[in-house]
């Protein structure tokens, strides 16, 4: 319910682009903001976890401007391993440094580590 709904001061929301009522607007939705991979640097490292397990960690990619869950899905598929998203860090199970480096370079990312 809007603040002035049902009063003479009631104004229905309008589209910023075409100035039509939002219900009547036919403007296409804006695509989400994405940072080009060429402008991002991924930092790779291998960390040791409980019971001697090793994990490849990808840092330096911002959560905004990226689709990190989709990127994780692609990397897991190319490495044939599991993984998870921990905040802004991507984790791939095992020592997958070379595979992850090559996959990120093919996507256009700059890679350190």
C-alpha positions as CSV (number, residue, x, y, z in Angstrom):
1,X,0.0,0.0,0.0
2,X,1.4,3.4,-1.0
3,X,1.4,6.3,1.4
4,X,-1.3,8.4,-0.3
5,X,-3.2,5.6,-1.9
6,X,-6.9,6.4,-2.3
7,X,-6.4,10.2,-1.8
8,X,-6.2,13.0,-4.4
9,X,-2.5,13.1,-3.9
10,X,-2.1,9.5,-5.1
11,X,0.4,9.1,-7.9
12,X,1.1,5.8,-9.5
13,X,4.8,4.9,-10.1
14,X,6.1,5.6,-13.6
15,X,8.9,4.2,-15.6
16,X,12.0,6.4,-15.7
17,X,12.7,5.7,-19.3
18,X,9.4,6.0,-21.1
19,X,7.3,7.9,-18.4
20,X,4.5,5.3,-18.8
21,X,2.8,3.8,-15.7
22,X,4.9,0.8,-14.5
23,X,2.0,-1.6,-15.2
24,X,1.9,-0.4,-18.9
25,X,5.6,0.0,-19.4
26,X,7.1,-2.2,-22.2
27,X,10.8,-1.2,-21.7
28,X,13.0,-4.3,-21.7
29,X,14.7,-4.9,-18.3
30,X,18.2,-3.7,-17.9
31,X,20.9,-6.4,-18.0
32,X,22.8,-6.8,-14.7
33,X,26.0,-4.8,-14.3
34,X,29.1,-7.0,-15.2
35,X,32.7,-6.1,-15.0
36,X,34.6,-7.4,-18.0
37,X,37.0,-10.3,-17.2
38,X,39.9,-8.4,-18.7
39,X,39.7,-5.8,-16.0
40,X,39.8,-8.3,-13.1
41,X,42.7,-10.2,-11.5
42,X,42.2,-13.5,-9.8
43,X,44.7,-14.5,-7.2
44,X,45.2,-18.3,-6.9
45,X,46.6,-20.2,-3.9
46,X,46.5,-23.7,-2.4
47,X,45.6,-24.0,1.3
48,X,45.8,-27.0,3.6
49,X,42.6,-27.8,5.5
50,X,41.6,-30.3,8.2
51,X,43.1,-33.8,7.9
52,X,45.6,-32.7,5.3
53,X,43.1,-31.9,2.6
54,X,44.2,-29.4,0.0
55,X,42.0,-26.7,-1.6
56,X,42.6,-24.4,-4.5
57,X,41.4,-20.9,-3.5
58,X,40.5,-18.1,-6.0
59,X,40.4,-14.6,-4.5
60,X,40.2,-11.0,-5.8
61,X,37.0,-11.3,-7.8
62,X,34.3,-8.9,-6.4
63,X,30.9,-10.3,-5.7
64,X,29.2,-7.3,-7.4
65,X,29.8,-7.3,-11.1
66,X,30.3,-11.0,-11.4
67,X,28.2,-14.1,-11.4
68,X,30.4,-16.1,-9.0
69,X,28.1,-19.1,-8.6
70,X,28.1,-19.6,-12.4
71,X,31.9,-19.2,-12.5
72,X,32.3,-21.7,-9.7
73,X,30.0,-24.1,-11.6
74,X,32.2,-23.8,-14.7
75,X,35.4,-24.3,-12.8
76,X,34.1,-27.3,-10.9
77,X,33.0,-28.9,-14.2
78,X,36.4,-28.2,-15.9
79,X,38.4,-29.6,-13.0
80,X,36.1,-32.5,-12.3
81,X,36.1,-31.6,-8.6
82,X,33.8,-30.2,-6.0
83,X,33.9,-26.8,-4.6
84,X,32.1,-24.0,-2.7
85,X,31.6,-20.3,-2.5
86,X,32.8,-18.8,0.8
87,X,31.9,-15.0,0.6
88,X,34.0,-13.7,-2.2
89,X,36.3,-16.7,-2.3
90,X,35.9,-19.6,-4.6
91,X,37.2,-23.0,-3.4
92,X,37.9,-26.0,-5.6
93,X,38.7,-29.3,-3.9
94,X,42.2,-30.6,-4.5
95,X,45.4,-29.2,-6.0
96,X,43.8,-27.8,-9.2
97,X,46.1,-24.8,-9.7
98,X,47.1,-25.4,-13.3
99,X,43.6,-26.3,-14.5
100,X,42.0,-23.3,-12.8
101,X,44.7,-21.0,-14.1
102,X,44.1,-22.2,-17.7
103,X,40.4,-22.0,-17.4
104,X,40.4,-18.5,-16.1
105,X,42.9,-17.3,-18.8
106,X,40.6,-18.8,-21.5
107,X,37.7,-16.8,-20.0
108,X,39.8,-13.6,-20.2
109,X,40.7,-13.1,-16.5
110,X,44.2,-11.9,-15.5
111,X,45.7,-14.5,-13.1
112,X,48.3,-14.2,-10.4
113,X,49.7,-17.0,-8.3
